[in-house]
């Protein structure tokens, strides 16, 4: 369980820990400001503090528990994630905004199985490709991996949750690519995706699509043709977020700003405690603060990828790459949506958005990366 003989204190990833600490402090302050006028603001921040403390404990524990020991429970991890996703379709799932994405647990409240599934997939496929490293390019390995990936991916898609499905898919692609699968397989599978993509586009153009939900397509079309959909209100969230960010100018209006021209204080923002929390960053910290937050996320992702490059084995490399992709992609999508660079979709910003499930899953992923770092190869090796 513990592999202290393998650990080297000089390999402890202090820069990553400091980066995580900075994001936690900034995230807590920004979220406090975002919910300052909400009736349940105090309750939200209490839960978020529990999330940070519990997440820190989880990360600390996983830093010292050998990740090889955790990967011994690969099938338990995989089956657990599938079972939780399947429970959503049994009538136990909580439906909100037309999607069934949450389960309710005593003492914890609502949690989102798809968030946990991302971390479970990283761990499972780290074991899967490590176990088959010598036969990575065999058809049985490639198609088994794709089949095992499709089961949770389809369950997430039919919740429905398109944004999480896309995030889930990109994480798998990153792990698949870094596992050193032959470029012949990558090229062949890419060609196979083309007709599938054509089918999805054809379905999207139908009056009554079979695969996509109409609200998913409306969000995409409103992004491509904002003037045409202006009267529908589909672009209001992003328009107000962009207004908030631009009003912050260079230095921002200051944390906890209550000025008369504050977009946040005027309650013009929606989902400012979750999907559009970066709008509060832009308004109150300005361009400089926004760049600092983006730089911290970029540094964290870089440190994950550097840990992958120095990992002692393939499973460690895949864990670090999966975690870096997971965090970097979510930050990119959330900030991109808030700034109007991407279509509106519900993806949280790690450390900043309210929600225990997503926060704990990020800490779990980073705890595994910290353990991989402790066992990394020295340059002379």
N, C-alpha and C positions, 0 to 999 in steps of 0.2 A: 504493500500500500504506500509506504513511504520509502523513497530511494535516496536517503540523505548522503549515501556514499557517492552517488552520481552528481549531487548538487555541488556547485562551486559558487561561493558567495560573491566572487568577483563577477560572476555572470548574471547576478541579480539585475533585472532591467529597471534601474532607478529612473532613467528618463521617461519610460512608459508610465511608471507610477506617478511621477510629477505631472505628466500630461493629463492623466486620468483625474488627478486631484484638482487640477486647474479647471477642467471641464465640469467636474461635479460642483465646484464652488460657483462658477459662472451660471451653470444650469439652474442651480437652486435659487440664485438671486434673480435671474430673469423670470423664472416661473413664479416666484413670489410677487414680482411686479405685474405679471400677466393676470394673476387672479386676485389682485388687491381689491378690486371692486366687486368681486363675486360673493354671493351670499354664502357659498360653501368653500370660500377661499382658504379659510383656516384648516378645514378638514382635508382639503387637497394637499396642503403643504405638510400636514401631519403624516399623511400617507406617503408623501414623497420622501420625507425624512426617514421614515421606516424603510422605504425602498433603498435609500442610500446606505443606511447602516446595515441592513440585511444583505445588500449587494456587496458591501465591503467585506463582510464576514465570509460570504460565499467565495469571493475572489481570493481572500487570504487562505481559505481552506484549500482551494483548488491549486493555489500556487505551490503548496507543499505536498499535495497528494500526487503521486506519480501518474502522469496521464496514461501510461501503459496499463496501469492497474484499472483505471476507469474504462479503457477500451476493451477490457475483458468482458464487460457487460454490454457489448455492442448490440446483440439481438434484443436484450431487455430495453435498451435505449430506443431502438428502432420500433419495436412493437408498442412500447408505451406511447410514443409520439403518434403512431397510427391509431391506437385505441382512443386517445384523447380527441383526435380529429374526427373519428367515426362517431363519437358520442354526440357531436353537434347535430347529427342527423337522426337522433333517436328521440327527439322531443325534449331533451335536457338542455339544449343550447338556448342561449338568450339572443333574441332577434332585435336588432336596432338598425334603423335606416335601411330596412329591406334586406339585411344580411344577417346570417346566423353565425357569429364568429366567436362567441364567448360562452364559457361555462362558469358556473357559480360554485365556489368551494367555501365551507365553513371557515370563519376567522380570516379568510383571505379576500373574499368577495369575488368579483368577476376576474377571470383571467382568460387570455387568448392563446389557445393551443398552437396556433400557427406560428407564434413567436417562439415558443419552446421548440417547435419542429425544426426551425432553422438551426438552432444549436445542436439538436439531436442529429440532424443530417450531417453536420460538419464532423461530429465525433464518429458516427457510423461509417461514413465513407472514408475517413482517415484510416480506420481499421480495414475496411474492405479493400482499398487499393494497396495498402501495406501488405496484407495477407497474400495478394495476387500480384505482387511486384514482378515476379519472374515470368508471369504469363499475362502481363497487362494488355498485350495486343491481341489476345485470343478473342474470337467472336463471343465465346461463352462469358468472358469477363465483361466485355463492353455492353452486350445486350442485357446481362444480368444487372449491371449498374443502372442502365437506363430504365429497366423495368422497376427496380426498387425505388428509383427516384420518382417515377410517374405516379406511383400509388399515393404518396402524400401530396404531390403537386396537384393531382386531380381533385383530391378531397378539399384542398384549399381553394381551388378554382371554383368548385361548385358550392362554396359557402353562401354567396360568391365573394371572392376577394382577389381581384385581378392584380392589384399592385403587389400584394404579398406573393402571389404566384410568380410574378416576374422577378421579384427579388430572390425568391427561392430558386428559380431557374438559373439566374446569373451566378449565385453562389455555387451551385452544382457545376456549372460550366467552368468556373475558375478552378475548382478542385479537380475536375476531370482533366483539364488542360495541364495543370501542374503535376498530375500523376504520371506524366511522361508517356501518355498514349501517343501512338504513332500519328504523324500528320496525315497519313493516308486515311485513318479512321476519322480524324477531325474534318478533313476535306469531304469525305464521303457523307458523313452525317450532316455537314453544312448543306450539301446538295440536296439531301433528303428533306431538309427543313423548308426548302423553296416551295415545293407543291403544297406543303402544309400551310405556309404563310399565304399562298394564293387562295387556298380554301377559306382561311380566316377573313381575308379581305373581301372575298365574294360574299361570305355570310354577313359581314358588317354592312354591306351595301344593300341588303334586302330590307324590305319594309318590316318584316317580322323575323329577325335573326334567330337562329336556333342555338348558337353557341354563346354569343355575348348578350348581356342584359342591355336594354335600351339606354339606361342611365349611364352605363360605361361608354357607349358610343356617343351619347350627347356631350359628355365631358370632352371627349377627343375632338368632336366636330366643333364644339364651341371654342376650343383652343386654336383649331385651324382656321376658323371663320368667326372671330370674335364679334365683328359688326353684325353679322346675321343673327347671332344668338344673344345680343346685348339685352334685348327686351325680356328674355327668358329668365334672367337673374343667375344664369350658370357661371358667369364670369365675375360676379360681385365679390366673392371671397378673395380672389387673386387681385382684382382691381384695388380693393381696400388695403390689402397687404402691401402692394407695390406703392400705394400712396403713403402708407406708414413708413416704409423703408426710405423712400425718397425724402420724406419730411425730416428725417434724422440728419440729413446732409453729412458734413464731415465728422463732427464731434458728437452728434446726437443731442437729445434733449435732457439727458441725465436719467440715471436709474430711478425708478419709482416716480417718474415725471407725472405731474397732474396739471400741466399747463392747459390753457383753454383750447389750444390748437392740437392737442394730442389725439391722434386717431384711436389709440388704445383707451384712453380715459373717457373718450366720448362714446365708448361701446360700439364703435363702428366695425371693429374686428370681430370675426367669428372663429371659433376653435383656436383662439390665441394661446390656450393652455396646452395645445396638442399639435395638430397638423400645421398651424400657422404661427408657432411660437417664435420663429425666426424673424417675423415682422416686428416683434417687440425688441429683438436684438437690434435690428436696423434703425428703429425709431429712437431708442433710448441710448444706444452706444454709438450710433452713426456708422459711417463708412469705415473708420479706423477700428471700431469695436467688432464690426462684422467681419472684416478681414482677419482680425485676431482670432475670432472663433473658427473661421474656416481654416486658418493656419494650424490651429491646435488639432482639428480633425485630420488634416493632411499629415501632420507629424505623427499622430497616433497610428494612422494607416501605414505610413512609412516604417514605423518601428515594428509593426506586425510583420510586414513583408521582409524587413531585415532579419527578424527572428526566424522567419521561414528559410531564408538563405543560409542561416547558420545552424539550422536544426540538425540533430544527431541522426535522424532517420526520416523516412518518407511520411510516416504518420504525423510526426511533429511538424513537418513542413506543411502538410495539408491542413492541420488544425490552425496554424498561424495564417496561412493564406485565406482559409475560409472565414476566420474571424475578421481579418483586415477587409475582406470584400464585403462582409456583412455590415460592418460599421460604416465603411466608406460609402457604400452604395446607398444606405439609408440616409446618411447625411447629404449626399449629392442629390437624391430625389427630393427630399424634404425642402432643402434650400432652393433647388431648381423650381419646384412648384410654387413656393412662396414668392420668388422673384419673377414668375411668369415665363420661365424658360422651358417648363415642361407642363403637360396637361395636369389639371387638378386631380390628385389622387391621395388617398389617405395613408401616408407613411410618416411615422413619428421621427423626431430628431433625437438621437441618443443623448442621454443625460439632461436634456432640456424639456422634453415633453412629459406631461403627467402620465402616469401608468406604471404599475409595479411589474407586470409581466415583461414588458420590453426592457425595462431598466435592469431587472435581475438577469435576463438572458444576455445582455451586453456584459455584465460583470462576470457571468459564468464563462463566456467566451474569452474574456481578457485574462481571467484566472488561469485557464488552460494555456494561453499563450505565455503567461509569466512562467509557468512550469516548464514549458518547452524551452524557454530562454535559459532557465537554470541548468538544463541538461545539454545545452548547445555545444557544438564543436568549437574548440579553440582554433584561432587562425593557423597555428603551427601544425595542427592535425590535418 
